[in-house]
Amino acid sequence: MAKKLYVGNLPYSVDDAKLSEVFSAAGSVDSATVISDKFSGRSKGFGFVEFSNDDEAQAAIDKLNGTDVDGRSIVVNEARPMKPREDRDRE
């Protein structure tokens, strides 16, 4: 079963390819996506990486959480499911 990881505090210079490259050190990356603003196209400073193997995903968390990427200490943890739109507006 695939496991998706949240990656926060990314430098704005990181794109999908760079994110995939960083995480490939921990295992086989299925997908890597940096989230960007839909109007400006600028990175929002976070993204998601997906691994098909749970062990590789856990290894990525253990190995990369708190490491330096282009001058910033990244945060890596298991992604939480997205809340429905109406619930997110109330918080």
C-alpha positions in Angstrom: 0.0 0.0 0.0 1.3 3.4 -0.9 2.2 5.9 1.8 2.2 9.6 1.3 4.5 11.9 3.2 4.1 15.6 4.0 7.2 17.7 3.5 7.2 21.2 5.0 9.5 24.2 5.2 10.7 23.7 1.7 12.8 26.5 0.1 10.9 28.2 -2.8 13.7 27.0 -5.1 12.7 23.3 -4.8 10.7 21.9 -7.6 9.2 18.4 -8.2 12.4 17.0 -9.6 14.6 18.3 -6.8 12.1 16.9 -4.2 12.2 13.5 -5.9 16.0 13.6 -6.0 16.3 14.4 -2.3 13.9 11.6 -1.3 15.2 9.0 -3.6 18.1 8.6 -1.2 15.6 6.8 1.2 14.0 4.6 -1.4 12.0 4.3 -4.6 9.8 7.5 -5.0 6.5 6.9 -6.8 5.7 10.7 -7.0 6.9 14.0 -5.6 4.9 17.1 -5.9 5.6 20.6 -4.6 2.4 22.6 -4.0 2.2 25.9 -5.8 -0.1 28.9 -5.8 -2.6 28.6 -8.6 -2.4 32.3 -9.5 1.3 33.1 -9.2 2.7 29.6 -9.8 5.1 30.2 -6.8 5.8 27.4 -4.4 3.9 27.4 -1.2 6.8 25.9 0.7 5.4 22.4 1.1 4.8 19.3 -0.9 4.1 15.6 -0.8 6.2 12.5 -1.6 4.7 9.1 -2.2 6.4 5.7 -1.6 4.9 2.3 -2.6 6.7 0.6 0.3 5.8 1.6 3.9 9.3 0.7 5.2 10.9 3.1 2.7 8.5 5.8 3.7 9.4 5.3 7.4 13.1 5.3 6.5 12.6 8.6 4.7 10.9 10.2 7.7 13.7 8.9 10.0 16.5 10.0 7.7 15.3 13.3 6.3 13.2 15.0 9.0 15.1 18.0 10.2 17.8 17.8 7.5 19.0 20.8 5.5 17.8 21.3 1.9 19.1 24.4 0.3 19.5 26.2 3.6 16.2 25.2 5.3 15.5 22.5 7.8 12.7 20.5 6.3 9.8 18.8 8.2 8.9 15.3 7.1 6.0 13.2 8.5 3.1 11.0 7.4 0.5 13.0 5.5 -3.0 13.2 7.1 -6.1 12.8 5.0 -7.5 16.1 3.7 -10.6 17.3 5.5 -13.7 18.1 3.4 -13.9 21.7 2.2 -16.8 22.8 4.5 -15.0 21.5 7.6 -11.7 23.3 6.8 -13.5 26.7 6.6 -14.8 26.5 10.2 -11.4 26.1 11.9 
